[in-house]
Amino acid sequence: MADYLILEDDPLVIKILRHLISLNEGDTLKSASSRQELTDILAAGPAITAALADLDVPDAPNGEAVDDLLQAGVPTLILTGSNEEETRRRWLSKGAVDYVTKDGRYWYPYAVRMLKQLHLNSQRKILLIEDSAVSMMEMRTMLELHQYSVLEAYSSEEALEILAVTPDIHLMVVDHQLPGMNGLELVQTIRYQYPDQLLAIIGVSGVEGCRTQLTLDFIRSGADDFLAKPFNLQEFIYRVNNNTQTVDAHIQLRDQAEKDFLTDLYNRRHFITRSKCIVDQAEISPVSLATLDIDFFKKVNDNFGHHAGDLVLQAVADAMKNLLKPLLIARTGGEEFSILMPGRNSGEAFQLMDALRQRIADLKIDVEDGDILSVTVSIGICTAEHSDLSSLMNNADEALYRAKLNGRNEVVAVSQ
């Protein structure tokens, strides 16, 4: 959830910005047209996630209200009619995230995009690999101003150790001159060891006289971008932002290919691909696989409509995510789900699935129009010491069929 703020006294600009800012569920958007209104909003809470602020409002013509935002620790983008370079430099030096002028229609969507990115940046991890303490501090300060979560490494070896235990790093900034393995070798190693990881890499270097060659070498090694030192920190953050947005776009495309749009669980194709890799690993034993089916689901659709059926599917999926995370879970059919449980024996798998069965039975699902539904599920489990995925899935399906024959709302486990 995010709480955004617009500080602006022009009703037309406020209208434009409100139109452009699309809010997710739970987000809020407040506006203040004066310093006094801003003071009241800051005092009332909650904390503002990010703000778009004009420098000139009626009771604060010289940016006093923007100073209030910065002193309150609010990440603030200035959106103003003044395009004076000295004014821009002064506010950026004070800690404004960016300085955008109102001299073209393009800048409004850009400002809104940056506003929302400040909220998303708090969920993005960036790893800096740099042996200069001064350069490290400058980059870290700029990145944290833009709300990124920053990790530091002073050598390639340290960076590889961090990457091995932190798989959700979004972007890396790699200096060329590092102790031991240099930056080019580090980029090559990362692209070889993590070929499928969605990770942007920006190479940087202070080596004089060979910028063109280093740019080519970094790009050929697998980097996405390159900057020669000393670089302008505003250019640095723009390149970081562009690269993180590209990674986000790739993640979104991957999720669309791998996930079920309704439940946000993995789809059947991804489940089978991932499960096969896990099951084929000889060192993981035993492996349990469960198939779950919502009992009498057709009656929900027939009696209450398909929208109610969608809400039931989402509620069941949420219960699974809450109880079973971080297991591999997928919607593998209309009302059918599959769960892979590597390393769990038959007893452990049965206990976990029976707890899930009970949790789902206890759900009170509001399907709107005043209707509250309860549903049950039947679950079949197959556990094996050494098996292939096809056998596990077939035997789990047979166990599920037995649970249905036994009267439903039951867990049946088999071993092979």
C-alpha positions as CSV (number, residue, x, y, z in Angstrom):
1,M,0.0,0.0,0.0
2,A,1.2,3.5,-0.8
3,D,0.1,7.0,0.3
4,Y,0.8,9.6,-2.3
5,L,0.6,13.4,-2.1
6,I,0.2,16.2,-4.6
7,L,1.2,19.7,-3.5
8,E,-0.2,22.0,-6.1
9,D,-2.6,25.0,-6.2
10,D,-3.6,24.8,-9.9
11,P,-6.9,22.8,-10.1
12,L,-6.2,21.9,-13.7
13,V,-2.8,20.4,-12.9
14,I,-4.3,18.5,-9.9
15,K,-7.0,17.1,-12.3
16,I,-4.4,16.0,-14.8
17,L,-2.2,14.3,-12.2
18,R,-5.2,12.6,-10.5
19,H,-6.2,11.2,-13.9
20,L,-2.7,9.9,-14.6
21,I,-2.0,8.3,-11.2
22,S,-3.6,4.9,-11.2
23,L,-4.0,3.5,-7.7
24,N,-3.7,-0.1,-6.6
25,E,-6.1,-1.5,-3.9
26,G,-5.2,0.1,-0.6
27,D,-3.4,3.1,-2.1
28,T,-4.4,6.7,-1.3
29,L,-3.8,10.0,-3.0
30,K,-4.1,13.2,-1.1
31,S,-3.7,16.8,-2.4
32,A,-2.8,20.0,-0.7
33,S,-3.0,23.5,-2.3
34,S,-1.2,25.4,0.5
35,R,1.5,25.0,3.1
36,Q,-1.1,25.0,5.8
37,E,-3.0,22.1,4.2
38,L,0.3,20.2,3.9
39,T,1.1,20.8,7.5
40,D,-2.3,19.3,8.5
41,I,-1.9,16.3,6.3
42,L,1.6,15.5,7.7
43,A,0.4,15.9,11.3
44,A,-2.6,13.7,10.7
45,G,-0.7,10.8,9.2
46,P,-0.1,8.2,7.9
47,A,3.4,8.8,6.6
48,I,3.5,9.9,2.9
49,T,5.1,7.3,0.6
50,A,6.1,9.9,-2.0
51,A,5.1,13.4,-3.1
52,L,4.8,15.5,-6.3
53,A,5.3,19.1,-5.2
54,D,5.2,22.5,-6.8
55,L,7.6,25.1,-5.5
56,D,5.1,27.9,-5.5
57,V,1.9,27.7,-3.5
58,P,0.0,30.7,-2.1
59,D,1.4,30.8,1.5
60,A,4.9,29.4,0.5
61,P,6.0,31.1,-2.8
62,N,9.7,30.2,-2.3
63,G,9.5,26.4,-1.8
64,E,9.0,26.5,2.0
65,A,6.4,23.7,1.8
66,V,8.8,21.6,-0.2
67,D,11.3,22.1,2.6
68,D,8.7,20.8,5.0
69,L,8.3,17.7,2.9
70,L,12.0,17.1,2.8
71,Q,12.5,17.7,6.5
72,A,9.7,15.2,7.2
73,G,11.7,12.6,5.2
74,V,9.1,12.4,2.3
75,P,10.7,11.3,-1.0
76,T,9.7,14.4,-3.1
77,L,9.7,15.1,-6.9
78,I,9.5,18.7,-7.7
79,L,7.0,19.5,-10.5
80,T,7.3,23.3,-11.3
81,G,7.1,25.9,-13.9
82,S,10.6,27.2,-13.2
83,N,13.3,25.9,-15.5
84,E,16.2,27.9,-14.0
85,E,19.3,25.6,-13.8
86,E,20.5,27.2,-10.6
87,T,17.1,26.5,-8.9
88,R,17.2,23.0,-10.2
89,R,20.7,22.4,-8.8
90,R,19.8,23.9,-5.4
91,W,16.8,21.7,-4.9
92,L,18.5,18.5,-6.0
93,S,21.3,19.3,-3.6
94,K,18.7,19.7,-0.8
95,G,17.6,16.1,-1.4
96,A,14.7,16.4,-3.9
97,V,14.5,13.1,-5.8
98,D,14.0,14.8,-9.2
99,Y,13.2,18.2,-10.7
100,V,10.6,18.2,-13.5
101,T,9.3,21.2,-15.3
102,K,5.8,21.8,-16.6
103,D,7.0,22.8,-20.1
104,G,5.5,19.9,-22.1
105,R,2.8,17.3,-21.8
106,Y,5.4,14.5,-21.7
107,W,6.7,15.5,-18.3
108,Y,3.4,14.9,-16.5
109,P,3.4,11.1,-17.3
110,Y,7.1,11.0,-16.5
111,A,6.6,12.6,-13.1
112,V,3.8,10.2,-12.3
113,R,5.8,7.2,-13.4
114,M,8.7,8.3,-11.2
115,L,6.3,8.9,-8.2
116,K,5.1,5.3,-8.4
117,Q,8.6,4.0,-9.0
118,L,9.7,5.5,-5.6
119,H,7.2,3.1,-3.9
120,L,8.3,0.1,-6.0
121,N,12.0,0.9,-5.4
122,S,11.7,-0.1,-1.7
123,Q,11.2,-3.6,-2.9
124,R,14.2,-3.6,-5.3
125,K,17.6,-4.7,-4.2
126,I,20.7,-3.3,-5.8
127,L,24.2,-4.7,-5.3
128,L,27.1,-2.3,-5.6
129,I,30.5,-3.9,-6.3
130,E,33.1,-1.2,-5.9
131,D,36.5,-1.0,-4.0
132,S,36.5,2.8,-3.6
133,A,34.8,3.8,-0.4
134,V,34.1,7.3,-1.8
135,S,32.4,6.0,-5.0
136,M,30.5,3.5,-2.9
137,M,29.1,6.2,-0.6
138,E,28.1,8.5,-3.5
139,M,26.2,5.8,-5.3
140,R,24.6,4.4,-2.2
141,T,23.4,7.9,-1.1
142,M,21.8,8.5,-4.5
143,L,20.2,5.1,-4.6
144,E,18.8,5.3,-1.1
145,L,17.4,8.8,-1.9
146,H,15.4,7.0,-4.6
147,Q,14.3,4.4,-2.0
148,Y,16.3,1.4,-3.3
149,S,17.5,-1.2,-0.9
150,V,21.3,-1.3,-1.3
151,L,23.8,-4.1,-0.7
152,E,27.6,-3.6,-0.8
153,A,30.5,-5.7,-1.9
154,Y,34.2,-4.6,-2.2
155,S,35.4,-7.5,-4.3
156,S,34.0,-9.9,-7.0
157,E,34.3,-12.8,-4.6
158,E,32.2,-11.0,-1.9
159,A,29.7,-10.2,-4.6
160,L,29.3,-13.8,-5.7
161,E,28.8,-14.8,-2.0
162,I,26.0,-12.2,-1.6
163,L,24.4,-13.2,-4.9
164,A,24.4,-16.9,-3.9
165,V,22.2,-16.2,-0.8
166,T,20.2,-13.2,-2.2
167,P,18.4,-14.4,-5.4
168,D,16.1,-11.4,-5.6
169,I,18.7,-8.8,-6.5
170,H,17.3,-6.6,-9.2
171,L,20.4,-4.8,-10.5
172,M,24.2,-4.8,-10.0
173,V,26.7,-2.0,-10.5
174,V,30.1,-3.5,-11.2
175,D,33.4,-1.6,-11.2
176,H,36.0,-2.7,-13.7
177,Q,39.0,-2.5,-11.4
178,L,38.5,-4.8,-8.5
179,P,40.9,-6.8,-6.3
180,G,41.2,-10.4,-7.6
181,M,38.7,-11.1,-10.3
182,N,38.0,-7.9,-12.3
183,G,34.6,-6.5,-13.3
184,L,34.6,-8.1,-16.7
185,E,35.3,-11.5,-15.3
186,L,32.7,-11.1,-12.7
187,V,30.0,-10.2,-15.2
188,Q,31.0,-13.2,-17.3
189,T,30.9,-15.5,-14.3
190,I,27.4,-14.2,-13.2
191,R,25.9,-14.7,-16.7
192,Y,27.4,-18.2,-16.8
193,Q,26.3,-19.3,-13.3
194,Y,22.8,-17.6,-13.4
195,P,21.8,-17.7,-17.1
196,D,18.0,-17.5,-16.3
197,Q,18.1,-14.8,-13.6
198,L,16.5,-11.6,-14.5
199,L,19.2,-9.2,-13.4
200,A,20.4,-6.0,-14.9
201,I,24.1,-5.1,-14.8
202,I,25.7,-1.7,-15.2
203,G,29.5,-1.6,-15.7
204,V,31.5,1.4,-14.5
205,S,35.2,2.3,-14.8
206,G,37.6,5.1,-14.2
207,V,40.2,3.8,-16.6
208,E,41.1,6.7,-18.9
209,G,41.5,6.6,-22.6
210,C,39.7,3.4,-23.4
211,R,36.0,4.1,-22.7
212,T,34.9,2.8,-26.1
213,Q,36.7,-0.5,-25.7
214,L,35.5,-1.0,-22.1
215,T,31.9,-0.3,-23.2
216,L,32.2,-3.0,-25.9
217,D,33.9,-5.4,-23.5
218,F,31.3,-5.0,-20.8
219,I,28.4,-5.3,-23.2
220,R,29.9,-8.4,-24.8
221,S,30.5,-9.9,-21.3
222,G,26.8,-9.6,-20.5
223,A,26.4,-6.1,-19.0
224,D,23.3,-4.1,-20.0
225,D,24.9,-0.6,-19.7
226,F,28.2,1.2,-19.0
227,L,29.2,4.5,-17.4
228,A,32.7,6.0,-17.4
229,K,33.9,7.7,-14.2
230,P,33.5,10.3,-13.1
231,F,29.9,10.3,-14.0
232,N,27.0,12.7,-13.2
233,L,25.0,11.1,-10.4
234,Q,21.7,12.2,-12.0
235,E,22.7,10.3,-15.2
236,F,23.6,7.4,-13.0
237,I,20.2,7.2,-11.3
238,Y,18.4,7.7,-14.6
239,R,20.3,4.7,-16.1
240,V,19.5,2.7,-12.9
241,N,15.8,3.5,-13.1
242,N,15.6,2.6,-16.8
243,N,17.4,-0.7,-16.3
244,T,15.2,-1.6,-13.3
245,Q,12.1,-0.8,-15.3
246,T,13.3,-3.1,-18.1
247,V,13.8,-5.9,-15.5
248,D,10.3,-5.3,-14.2
249,A,8.9,-5.6,-17.7
250,H,10.7,-8.9,-18.2
251,I,9.4,-10.2,-14.9
252,Q,5.9,-9.2,-15.8
253,L,6.1,-11.0,-19.1
254,R,7.6,-14.1,-17.4
255,D,4.8,-14.1,-14.8
256,Q,2.2,-13.8,-17.6
257,A,3.7,-16.9,-19.2
258,E,4.1,-18.9,-15.9
259,K,1.2,-17.8,-13.7
260,D,-2.6,-18.3,-13.7
261,F,-4.1,-14.8,-14.0
262,L,-7.0,-15.5,-11.6
263,T,-5.2,-17.0,-8.6
264,D,-1.7,-15.7,-9.2
265,L,-0.5,-19.3,-8.7
266,Y,1.8,-21.0,-11.2
267,N,0.1,-22.6,-14.1
268,R,0.3,-26.3,-15.1
269,R,3.0,-25.8,-17.7
270,H,5.4,-24.1,-15.2
271,F,4.5,-26.6,-12.5
272,I,5.4,-29.6,-14.6
273,T,8.7,-28.0,-15.9
274,R,9.8,-27.0,-12.4
275,S,8.7,-30.2,-10.7
276,K,10.5,-32.4,-13.2
277,C,13.8,-30.6,-12.5
278,I,13.2,-31.1,-8.7
279,V,12.1,-34.7,-8.9
280,D,15.0,-35.6,-11.2
281,Q,17.5,-34.4,-8.5
282,A,18.7,-37.7,-7.0
283,E,19.8,-36.1,-3.7
284,I,16.2,-35.0,-2.9
285,S,14.4,-37.9,-1.3
286,P,11.6,-38.6,-0.5
287,V,9.3,-36.5,-2.7
288,S,5.6,-36.0,-2.1
289,L,3.1,-34.6,-4.6
290,A,-0.5,-33.7,-3.8
291,T,-3.5,-33.1,-6.1
292,L,-6.4,-31.1,-4.6
293,D,-9.9,-30.7,-6.0
294,I,-12.7,-28.4,-4.8
295,D,-15.7,-30.6,-4.0
296,F,-18.9,-29.9,-5.9
297,F,-17.4,-26.8,-7.5
298,K,-19.8,-27.0,-10.5
299,K,-22.7,-26.4,-8.1
300,V,-21.1,-23.1,-7.0
301,N,-21.0,-21.9,-10.6
302,D,-24.5,-23.2,-11.4
303,N,-26.2,-21.8,-8.3
304,F,-24.2,-18.5,-7.7
305,G,-22.6,-17.7,-11.0
306,H,-19.1,-17.8,-12.4
307,H,-18.0,-14.7,-10.6
308,A,-18.8,-16.5,-7.3
309,G,-16.8,-19.4,-8.6
310,D,-13.8,-17.1,-9.3
311,L,-14.0,-15.7,-5.7
312,V,-14.0,-19.3,-4.3
313,L,-11.0,-20.2,-6.4
314,Q,-9.1,-17.1,-5.2
315,A,-10.0,-17.8,-1.6
316,V,-8.8,-21.4,-1.8
317,A,-5.6,-20.2,-3.6
318,D,-4.9,-17.6,-0.9
319,A,-5.3,-20.2,1.8
320,M,-2.8,-22.4,0.1
321,K,-0.3,-19.6,-0.3
322,N,-0.6,-18.6,3.3
323,L,-0.1,-22.1,4.7
324,L,2.2,-23.7,2.1
325,K,4.6,-21.0,1.2
326,P,7.4,-21.5,-0.1
327,L,6.3,-24.9,-1.6
328,L,5.7,-25.1,-5.4
329,I,1.9,-24.6,-5.8
330,A,-0.1,-24.4,-9.1
331,R,-3.5,-24.3,-10.5
332,T,-3.3,-27.3,-12.8
333,G,-7.0,-27.4,-13.9
334,G,-10.3,-25.6,-13.5
335,E,-10.8,-26.4,-9.8
336,E,-7.7,-28.6,-9.5
337,F,-4.4,-27.6,-7.8
338,S,-1.1,-29.4,-7.3
339,I,1.5,-29.1,-4.6
340,L,5.1,-30.5,-4.7
341,M,6.7,-31.3,-1.4
342,P,10.3,-32.3,-1.8
343,G,11.9,-33.9,1.2
344,R,8.6,-34.6,3.0
345,N,7.7,-38.2,3.8
346,S,4.2,-39.6,3.6
347,G,3.3,-38.8,7.2
348,E,4.6,-35.2,7.0
349,A,2.8,-34.7,3.7
350,F,-0.5,-36.1,5.1
351,Q,-0.3,-33.9,8.2
352,L,0.3,-30.7,6.1
353,M,-2.4,-31.5,3.6
354,D,-4.9,-32.4,6.3
355,A,-4.2,-29.0,7.9
356,L,-4.9,-27.4,4.6
357,R,-8.1,-29.3,4.1
358,Q,-9.3,-28.1,7.5
359,R,-8.3,-24.5,6.9
360,I,-10.2,-24.4,3.6
361,A,-13.3,-26.0,5.2
362,D,-13.3,-23.3,7.9
363,L,-13.3,-20.5,5.2
364,K,-16.3,-18.2,5.0
365,I,-16.1,-16.8,1.5
366,D,-18.0,-13.7,0.7
367,V,-19.2,-14.1,-2.9
368,E,-21.1,-10.8,-2.8
369,D,-24.8,-10.2,-3.1
370,G,-25.0,-11.2,0.6
371,D,-24.0,-14.8,0.0
372,I,-21.4,-16.4,2.2
373,L,-20.1,-19.8,1.0
374,S,-18.1,-22.6,2.5
375,V,-16.4,-25.3,0.5
376,T,-14.5,-28.5,1.1
377,V,-11.6,-30.1,-0.8
378,S,-10.5,-33.6,-1.5
379,I,-6.7,-34.3,-1.7
380,G,-4.7,-37.2,-3.0
381,I,-1.0,-37.6,-2.1
382,C,1.7,-39.8,-3.6
383,T,5.1,-40.2,-1.9
384,A,8.1,-42.0,-3.4
385,E,11.8,-42.4,-2.6
386,H,12.8,-42.5,-6.3
387,S,10.2,-41.8,-9.0
388,D,9.5,-39.8,-12.1
389,L,7.0,-36.9,-12.2
390,S,4.5,-38.7,-14.4
391,S,4.2,-41.6,-11.9
392,L,3.8,-39.2,-8.9
393,M,1.1,-37.2,-10.6
394,N,-0.8,-40.3,-11.8
395,N,-0.7,-41.9,-8.4
396,A,-1.8,-38.7,-6.7
397,D,-4.7,-38.5,-9.1
398,E,-5.7,-42.1,-8.2
399,A,-5.5,-41.2,-4.5
400,L,-7.7,-38.1,-5.1
401,Y,-10.3,-40.3,-6.9
402,R,-10.4,-42.6,-3.8
403,A,-10.9,-39.6,-1.6
404,K,-13.9,-38.6,-3.7
405,L,-15.3,-42.1,-3.6
406,N,-14.9,-42.1,0.2
407,G,-17.3,-39.1,0.5
408,R,-15.0,-36.1,-0.2
409,N,-13.5,-33.6,2.3
410,E,-10.8,-36.2,2.9
411,V,-7.1,-36.8,2.3
412,V,-5.8,-40.1,0.9
413,A,-2.1,-40.8,0.8
414,V,-0.3,-43.6,-1.1
415,S,3.3,-44.6,-1.5
416,Q,5.2,-46.2,-4.4
